[in-house]
Amino acid sequence: MSTPFKIDLKNQVAVITGGGGILCSVMAKAMAECGAKVAILDLRPEAAQKCADEITKTGGVAKGFACNVLDKASIEAAHEQIKAAFGPVDILVNGAGGNHPKGTTSKEHLLLEDITQKKEGVTTFYDLTAEGISFVFNLNFLGTFLPTQVFSKDMVLKKRGNIINISSMNAFKPLTKIPAYSAAKAGVSNFTQWLAVHFSKTGVRVNALAPGFFLTDQNRALLTQPDGSLTPRGNTIIAHTPQSHYGKPEDLLGALLWLLSDDASGFVTGQVIAIDGGFSAFSGV
């Protein structure tokens, strides 16, 4: 893999949660290519270590760590292991998150017949549970909040550092069917702005990336058919993306590296950068 441009992250320790996933593994590799020592955190330690091994094979420095971003004790344990292996943290990318069927309706629009003629297998707004909504919301919001609490203290003590949260197009325009995920990502964007102001006197900058539509392991079955063609929902998304295609993981790297460079973006904090092929700019008409 080759980054679009290089910045100097030599001797910096970068932590990325959800680092075993498709998008975050590419970001981890880009930071390593720029000289960072990368701690790759994932609920699946084998996925984290696989990414780390791919980095070390190309001459980078990385190590995988098991971590549950909803368990503060697990995050703190990973923090101690990272400090022992690499030293205090300079960069945090909060990449862990995702949606779940527990927070999803079956249909885009509620119809009266969905209530009066209840059909098996149809999940309406009224069928969603507090537990399901909490699971999705916590995974995305608390899964950003808790790692930030643990890892940012190293940065504050150093009087410098960078936090990059991962928001979503859903934060700008909520998608149908997924109310919990949309609300949680809106919360991540709001938290990014709040934390940027809160940390503004410490030397720590806080920004977010808001990806549009990228094919990942989580959404591939929702957006594409087994033969690779688009599902109806996939077609709707492409129709509302002016560039008419999904993003590639590498499309995130330019904005990521720009935000991580104090020389390039030292006066940028509290921003949510959309990387969406024009989706958020298009009215649909």
N, C-alpha and C positions, 0 to 999 in steps of 0.2 A: 504494500500500500504506500502511496505517496501523498503527502499533504499538499494542499494548494499553495501554501507558502510556509516558511519556517519562522517561529519565534523562539526566543531563548528561555527555556524552562529548566536549564541545567541546575542541578542541586535542589530543585523544588520537589516536594512530595505532594503528589496528587492522589486524592481518593475519589473513586467513582462508584456509586451504589448502582445496583442493577447491572453491573459491568459485564455480566455474561451474556446479555441480550444483544440483538443484532445492531441496534443503533449505538448503544453504550460501548460495546466492544470496539467499534470503529473509532469512537472518541478516545477511548483508552489508548489505542494504538497511535493515534495522532499526537497525544500528549507525550507518549514515550518517544516517538520519533523526534520530538522537539527537546528531548533531554530530561524529561521529568522521570522521577521514580514513581511508578504507578501502583497503587494498592487497589486491586479490583475486588469489590465486595458483591456478594450475591447470596441469595438464600440457598442456591445450588452451588456448593463449593466446587464441584467438578466443572461447572460452566465457567466459574471465575478462574480456576487454575488453567483451563484450556486456553482462555484468552491470554493469561499471563505467559504460558508456555510459548504461544505464537509470538509474543513480543520478545521474549528472551532469545528465541531462535534467530531473530533478526538483529540481535545486538543490543536490544533495549533492556531496561531494568523494570521488572514487574513481579508481583506476587499476588496470588489469589487468597481471599479470606472469606470464610463463612460469616454471614451476618443477616440477621432479621431486623429490618429497619423499623419494625413496630415494637421491638423489645429493646428498651434502653440499655439493659444489662448486656445484651448481645452486642450492641453498638460499642459500648464502653470496652468490652473485652477485645473487640476488633481494633479499637483505638490503641489499646496497650500493645497489642501485637504489632501494629503498624509502627508505632514509635520505636519499639525494640528493633524492628527490621530496617526502618528507613529514617526515623527521626520525626520531629513535629510536622504537622500538616500545614501546607501552604495553599492548597487548592482543594475545593470540594465541588464535585458535580453530583447533584442529587438526581440520579437517573431512574431510581426504582419507582415503580408505579404500574398502573394498568387498570383495565376494566374487568368485570366479572359478570356472568349471567345473573347473579343474585341482585344486581342493581340495574337490570335491563328489562324494558318492556318488549313484548313480542311485536307490537305494531307501532307505526309512526304516529298514528292519530287514534284517539279514543272515540268509539262510536257507541251509541246507546245500546245497540244489540250486543256489544261486548259485555254489558252488565246484565241485560234482561235475558240473553240467550247464551249463558256462559258455556264456552267450549273448552274441552280438555286440552291442555298444552298451551293455552293462550294466557300470557301474563300481562295483566293490565296495570295501570298506575295503582289501583287499589289492592293489587296482590303483592306489591313490593313491601318488604318487611324492614323494620328498623335495623335488624341484624345485617341484612343484605346491603342496605344503604351505608351503614356504618363501616362495613368491611371495605367497600370500594373507596369511601371518603377517607378512611383512616390510612389505607394503603398509599394513597396519593398525597394527602395533606400531612398527616402525622409522619408518614414515611419520608417527608422532606423536613418537617419541623424537628424531629428527634435527632437525626444525624447532624443537622446544623447546630443544635445545642451542644452536641458532644465534640464535633471536630472544629467548630469555629473558635473555640477558646484558644487553641494553639495560635491561630492567626491574630487574634486580639492581643495576645501577649507579645507577639512579634511586631505588632503595629503595621502589619501588611498582610494581604491575602485576597483570595478571589473565591466567591461562591457563585456557582452557576446552577440555577434550578431548571428543571424541565417542565414547562407548562404545556399548552396544547392549543390548537385551533379552537377546541371546545371552550376555552376560556374567553375567546372573542365572540363566538357564535355557537351556542349550545347545539349539539347534534340531537336529532330525534333518537328516541329509544334509551338513551344513556344519561339519565338525570344525575346520578350520583357522580359519575366520572366528570361530567361537565361542571358541576358545582365544585368539585374538589380541585379541578385545574384552575377554575376562576379564583379559588382560594389560594392556590400556589402563586398565581400572578399578583394578587393583592399582598400576600405575605412577602413576596420579593420586594415590592415597593416599600412596605413597612420596614422590613429589615434593612434595606439600603439606607433609609433615614436613620434608623436606630444605630447603625454601625458607622454612620458617616464621619464621626470624629475619631474612629479607631484606626483608619487606614485600610479597612476591609471593604472591598466593593462587592455588591450583590446585584446580579442580573439574571435574566432567564431567557432561554430559547423556547419558542412556541412552534414546534413542528406542525406542518400541515399533514398530508397523508403519505405515509411511508408503509410499505409492506413489511410486516414483522411476523414473528411466530404467533403472536396473539390475535392479529386481525386477518391473517391470510385467508382463513376459511370463510370469513365474513365477506371479504371483498373479491375473492376469486373463486372460480369453479375448479374442480379437480384437473380439468384440461388446461387451466391457465387463463381462460376467458373470464371476463368480469361478471360478477353477480349484479342483480338490479341495483343494489346499494353501491357497489363499486362503480357502476355506470353513472349513477347520480353524482357521485363525488367527482369523477373525471369531468363530467359536464359542467361542474361548478368550479373547476380549477382551470383558469385561463391558459396555463401552459400545457394542459391536456395530458398530463402524465403524473404518476406517483413520483415522490422524491426518492433519491438514492441516499443511503446513509452518509456518503461522502459530502452530500450537499449541506450538511450541518457543520462541517469542519471550518469553513471560512469564518463564520460568525463566532464559533467557539474560540478559535485561536485569537481572533481580534479582541474578544472580551477578556481573554486571559493575559493579553499583553498590556502591561502598564504603560509602555511607551506608546502604543497605538490607541488605547481607550482609557487612559488614566483618569479622564474627567467624565467617564460614563458609569453611572450607577443607577439602579432602580428601573432599568429598562427591560421590556419584554420584546424580544426580537422575533417577528414572524418569519418563518422559512416555509413558504406554503404555495409557491407557484402562482401567487395572485389570488388564492381562495378568499382571503379576508377582504380583498378590495372589490370583489365581484358581487353585484346585487342579485345576480341570477337572471337578469334581463339584458 
